[in-house]
Amino acid sequence: MNKEVRERSPLYRAVIAGYGSFAPEKKLTNEELAKMIDTSDEWITDRTGIKTRHITTDSESTAFLATEAAKKALAEAHLDAGELDLIIVATITPEMVFPSTASFVQRNLGAKKAWVFDLAAACSGFVYGLSIVQQFIESGRIKNALVIGAETLSKITNWSDRTSCILFGDGAGAVVLEKSEDGRKGIIYSNMFSDGDCWQALNCQAYGSRHPANKKLEDPKKIYMEIKGREVYQQAVRRIVEAVTDCLEHCGLSIDDINMVISHQMNARIIESAAKRLNLPDEKVFLNIAEYGNTSAASVPIAFNECVRSGKIKRGDIIIFVAFGAGLTWGANVIEF
Ligand SMILES: CC(C)(COP(=O)(O)OP(=O)(O)OC[C@H]1O[C@@H](n2cnc3c(N)ncnc32)[C@H](O)[C@@H]1OP(=O)(O)O)[C@@H](O)C(=O)NCCC(=O)NCCS
């Protein structure tokens, strides 16, 4: 690693002490979707890599999923919820308009000491969240934090739009970050980017202040997610390559130094195409989209949890998290695990 990055080593680093994920039991397979809309397992698998996705029932909310993932991460970290300093929930499908989903998670966990907020950066929310915690821990302001990505995208999916409904699923993933004085391990570097000019590429317009609930919608479909798939596809490949390249350059690392890249799981073809441009071999790219579809902010922590538990990464490995999504937003974290 670049000497400058090593020497910049802050007094404290944010180390991943625990991780966990949770997905609703109910699944919706491509075959089942093909009975609802004009599509096929072959088309979906070929264009996206998705085979099935987890879907919440009416009684399963975002805070419920987030809490279940958080409990697993806390158990892994051997940390009592009462000791938490900060809880961030990254989501675009919050529990309600307010209070924040994080407030419900705090209540569910009994994390009395924590200050809490939601982070709305769509699919990049978890990566943005880690970057924020990195700053607070490095400055010595907090000693630990819980960052959760949690989504119930099925609740804002237009199930009659075959160009979008095949893509999304529900779930949650969480990590506990703790202050460490071992300068080597932890989050080494983060970058974050955005481009509001492209907001129309991915959006869900109702019911915010532009389309309040007390006014009849001109287009009732505005309560659902809208995507311009082709536009997003091209941007996503470009931005993932850009974020990872910046990480490598900034840290003085090469692809050989990286053990695994865990990308937001938006489409296997997008990830493979970005990996090819980065000269990343297959074994350094983790994919679990076949089982989950795109779970937005939850996707990176769910993938990370599965990657660790399946033994594909181990303590001491250097990994990169990278995400891209609505906003547009994108960013990455370099972590010595
Ligand atoms: C959505 C996505 C899978 C579509 O794949 P694509 O190869 O770009 O496909 P196109 O949109 O060009 O459509 C190709 C054809 O398939 C058809 N099609 C679209 N959805 C279909 C479906 N579910 N089943 C069968 N055919 C479908 C289209 O109508 C079109 O038909 P036509 O050629 O007769 O007009 C792809 O663009 C994508 O993954 N984009 C990014 C997804 C995204 O936004 N994720 C969230 C951001 S993180």
The ligand as an SDF file (V2000), in Angstrom:
LIG
                    3D

 48 50  0  0  0  0  0  0  0  0999 V2000
  -33.5140   -3.4450  -17.2680 C   0  0  0  0  0  0  0  0  0  0  0  0
  -32.5150   -4.2170  -18.0950 C   0  0  0  0  0  0  0  0  0  0  0  0
  -32.3510   -5.6200  -17.5650 C   0  0  0  0  0  0  0  0  0  0  0  0
  -33.0400   -4.3110  -19.5230 C   0  0  0  0  0  0  0  0  0  0  0  0
  -32.1240   -5.0170  -20.3420 O   0  0  0  0  0  0  0  0  0  0  0  0
  -31.7920   -4.4630  -21.8080 P   0  0  0  0  0  0  0  0  0  0  0  0
  -30.8970   -5.4450  -22.4380 O   0  0  0  0  0  0  0  0  0  0  0  0
  -31.2810   -3.0650  -21.6420 O   0  0  0  0  0  0  0  0  0  0  0  0
  -33.1870   -4.5340  -22.5020 O   0  0  0  0  0  0  0  0  0  0  0  0
  -34.0200   -3.3690  -23.2260 P   0  0  0  0  0  0  0  0  0  0  0  0
  -34.6050   -2.4620  -22.1970 O   0  0  0  0  0  0  0  0  0  0  0  0
  -33.1790   -2.7550  -24.2890 O   0  0  0  0  0  0  0  0  0  0  0  0
  -35.1670   -4.2300  -23.8810 O   0  0  0  0  0  0  0  0  0  0  0  0
  -34.8970   -5.1770  -24.9000 C   0  0  0  0  0  0  0  0  0  0  0  0
  -36.1860   -5.8530  -25.2930 C   0  0  0  0  0  0  0  0  0  0  0  0
  -36.6360   -6.7120  -24.2300 O   0  0  0  0  0  0  0  0  0  0  0  0
  -37.9750   -6.4040  -23.8660 C   0  0  0  0  0  0  0  0  0  0  0  0
  -38.1420   -6.6110  -22.4200 N   0  0  0  0  0  0  0  0  0  0  0  0
  -37.9840   -5.7230  -21.4320 C   0  0  0  0  0  0  0  0  0  0  0  0
  -38.2210   -6.3190  -20.2510 N   0  0  0  0  0  0  0  0  0  0  0  0
  -38.5170   -7.6090  -20.5180 C   0  0  0  0  0  0  0  0  0  0  0  0
  -38.8340   -8.7190  -19.7060 C   0  0  0  0  0  0  0  0  0  0  0  0
  -38.9040   -8.6400  -18.3710 N   0  0  0  0  0  0  0  0  0  0  0  0
  -39.0640   -9.9000  -20.3100 N   0  0  0  0  0  0  0  0  0  0  0  0
  -38.9990  -10.0390  -21.6470 C   0  0  0  0  0  0  0  0  0  0  0  0
  -38.7040   -9.0070  -22.4710 N   0  0  0  0  0  0  0  0  0  0  0  0
  -38.4630   -7.8160  -21.9050 C   0  0  0  0  0  0  0  0  0  0  0  0
  -38.1360   -4.9490  -24.2480 C   0  0  0  0  0  0  0  0  0  0  0  0
  -39.5060   -4.6340  -24.4290 O   0  0  0  0  0  0  0  0  0  0  0  0
  -37.3360   -4.8800  -25.5290 C   0  0  0  0  0  0  0  0  0  0  0  0
  -38.1220   -5.3980  -26.5740 O   0  0  0  0  0  0  0  0  0  0  0  0
  -38.0540   -4.7420  -28.0380 P   0  0  0  0  0  0  0  0  0  0  0  0
  -36.6440   -4.9350  -28.5020 O   0  0  0  0  0  0  0  0  0  0  0  0
  -39.0600   -5.5370  -28.7960 O   0  0  0  0  0  0  0  0  0  0  0  0
  -38.4160   -3.3010  -27.8490 O   0  0  0  0  0  0  0  0  0  0  0  0
  -31.1210   -3.5120  -18.1070 C   0  0  0  0  0  0  0  0  0  0  0  0
  -31.1750   -2.3510  -18.9080 O   0  0  0  0  0  0  0  0  0  0  0  0
  -30.6740   -3.1320  -16.7280 C   0  0  0  0  0  0  0  0  0  0  0  0
  -30.3920   -3.9670  -15.8920 O   0  0  0  0  0  0  0  0  0  0  0  0
  -30.5330   -1.8220  -16.4540 N   0  0  0  0  0  0  0  0  0  0  0  0
  -30.1740   -1.3060  -15.1600 C   0  0  0  0  0  0  0  0  0  0  0  0
  -31.1660   -1.6880  -14.1460 C   0  0  0  0  0  0  0  0  0  0  0  0
  -31.3460   -0.6600  -13.1070 C   0  0  0  0  0  0  0  0  0  0  0  0
  -31.7200    0.4490  -13.3520 O   0  0  0  0  0  0  0  0  0  0  0  0
  -31.0870   -1.0110  -11.8600 N   0  0  0  0  0  0  0  0  0  0  0  0
  -31.2260   -0.1190  -10.7850 C   0  0  0  0  0  0  0  0  0  0  0  0
  -30.0370    0.7630  -10.6760 C   0  0  0  0  0  0  0  0  0  0  0  0
  -28.9210    0.3370   -9.4610 S   0  0  0  0  0  0  0  0  0  0  0  0
  1  2  1  0
  2  3  1  0
  2  4  1  0
  2 36  1  0
  4  5  1  0
  5  6  1  0
  6  7  2  0
  6  8  1  0
  6  9  1  0
  9 10  1  0
 10 11  2  0
 10 12  1  0
 10 13  1  0
 13 14  1  0
 14 15  1  0
 15 16  1  0
 15 30  1  0
 16 17  1  0
 17 18  1  0
 17 28  1  0
 18 19  1  0
 18 27  1  0
 19 20  2  0
 20 21  1  0
 21 22  1  0
 21 27  2  0
 22 23  1  0
 22 24  2  0
 24 25  1  0
 25 26  2  0
 26 27  1  0
 28 29  1  0
 28 30  1  0
 30 31  1  0
 31 32  1  0
 32 33  2  0
 32 34  1  0
 32 35  1  0
 36 37  1  0
 36 38  1  0
 38 39  2  0
 38 40  1  0
 40 41  1  0
 41 42  1  0
 42 43  1  0
 43 44  2  0
 43 45  1  0
 45 46  1  0
 46 47  1  0
 47 48  1  0
M  END
$$$$
